[in-house]
Amino acid sequence: MNFLSLIESKRDGQPLAAEQIREIVSSCVAGKIPDYQMAAFLMAVFFRGLNTAETTALTLAMRDSGDVLEFPKDKRPLVDKHSTGGVGDKVSLPLAPLLACLGFRVPMISGRGLGITGGTLDKLDSIPGFKTTLPTKRITEIVQTAGCVICGQTDRMVPADKKLYALRDVTGTVPSIPLITASILSKKLAESLDALVLDVKFGCAAFMQTKEQAHRLARAMVALGNECGVNPRALLTNMDTPLGRAAGNWLEVKESMACLEPHVCSRACESAESWSANSRSRPQQVDDLRELVLTFATHLLLQTSKAKSPAAARKQAEDCLNSGEPRRKWDEMLVAQGANLAAFSKKLALDHTAPVVVELKAGRAGFVSQCDARLIGEVIRDLGGGRLTKDTVIKYDVGLDRIAKPGEVVKAGGVLARIHAADHGQANAAGARLKAAFEISARPPRPVPLVAGVIK
């Protein structure tokens, strides 16, 4: 293969054949292409793009660059959910056991966070003893017995994506829709799925800032998923405000457990007495975490024909979540992945595990009109809850909880959030910055829909 000629062809806007793309991927993984040439190729793709056939070929070649999960025949469909990432996005944690209880198998291969975007594996690492690194055989065993697993990809799963993403990250070529779709779907195709639901976020704390950008990405991923036979569906969801009332690894695990309890509202990690003392009300406020969990479950029930109508699917998902069975399924998954259940339960019972907890209070009474997810994510990252580089050591217990959401009434001196920090200096510095994240107005803000669109 004359790789230079392929770089020149793509630079000049010429399409590449599927065989050429497969050769590029296999040579890249084998280390036969120098990084500087691969970087040049990625930059050519960034500016010239890939057509549907090229993107499909790239995705399948990346999937086939390593191991693909193989499962025995089973009446339970194989399904998963992927999110483009946000602040407080913990949906995967309660969703996986709920789907297992609804009669699905869920081989959820997840990732770590970078910057302000929280990673599912980082959240799970805050659970005593939990193993996020599992061999391929063990992944399939847990899926077949417990019904769900949440872990990282093995070294032999989609190695092409690891190589290409590392280069994209340092060459300014991450925001390429063909490269994004190939990266995401190659990993999901390696799970041998029957159906996939995609959470494509937009807003100030999302990878795609505008709804229009998110819509383009969602359409591209759904089109590619259909080409590859994975039965996809995408939801556009808002990420101007953190999802849920907690952001930070352990605090999000704790809120996820509250979501799995029957008839729990979003007052997670907080007693009724403290809520009342907080002098905050939320008339008709939707529990956004629970809402998204149920929404994704509803769509997967419809995609796999396990329900005949949206109303029937929603009721099936709600009844299952309210039964308490997904909470027990969660514990089953924890044990299967090596967690110390007694230590987990003991930690879960604590009000906080960070050394210092400080309340951020409102300076005046009114309606919360803004809760800036980007600024909150940056503060949590700087508290140690996120990464500035891949080598950053995570502090799992820092973050925010009891976050006030837009539309809620707060009194002067009422709590806008609790800051969990390693020391008082960091807590006070975070509090000073977080004042700009919340705006209080005399009138309630216009409601913003959580789900802005569905693409099939």
Number of C-alpha atoms within 10 A of each C-alpha: 9 6 16 12 10 18 22 14 15 21 20 11 15 15 16 17 11 17 12 15 21 19 13 21 26 19 16 19 19 12 11 10 16 10 14 11 13 21 20 16 20 25 21 20 20 21 13 16 21 22 13 14 15 18 22 25 22 27 31 21 23 29 25 21 23 18 17 18 16 13 16 7 7 10 9 17 19 24 29 28 25 19 19 17 24 30 28 30 23 27 26 20 23 26 28 29 29 30 28 24 22 20 15 25 30 29 27 24 22 21 16 15 19 16 17 26 23 28 24 26 21 22 23 23 17 19 22 17 17 21 19 21 16 16 13 17 11 14 26 22 15 20 22 18 13 21 26 32 30 28 22 20 23 17 13 13 23 26 24 25 22 15 16 21 17 11 18 20 11 10 14 13 20 18 13 20 21 23 23 18 23 26 21 17 25 26 23 26 24 23 25 17 20 19 23 26 23 22 24 29 30 25 20 18 25 23 18 21 16 14 18 12 15 23 22 12 22 25 17 19 25 23 20 23 24 15 14 17 14 20 21 26 25 25 25 22 22 25 26 21 26 25 25 27 24 30 29 30 30 27 28 31 22 21 26 25 18 20 27 26 18 17 13 15 15 20 20 21 21 13 10 10 8 11 14 10 11 17 14 18 16 13 9 8 14 12 16 18 24 24 14 19 24 24 20 26 24 24 24 26 27 17 20 18 11 18 18 12 14 14 11 15 22 20 15 18 24 21 13 18 28 16 15 15 19 25 22 16 22 24 18 19 22 23 16 20 21 13 20 15 17 10 12 17 13 9 16 19 10 10 12 18 17 18 12 16 20 16 19 22 18 20 16 14 15 19 23 23 22 19 23 23 25 22 21 26 26 20 25 28 23 19 24 21 29 31 22 14 9 11 7 12 12 17 22 21 23 30 34 28 27 22 22 28 23 23 24 19 23 24 19 12 15 20 21 27 23 20 26 27 26 18 13 14 11 17 23 16 13 23 20 11 13 20 16 13 18 21 16 23 15 12 12 15 15 9 10 11 9 18 17 14 13 17 15 14
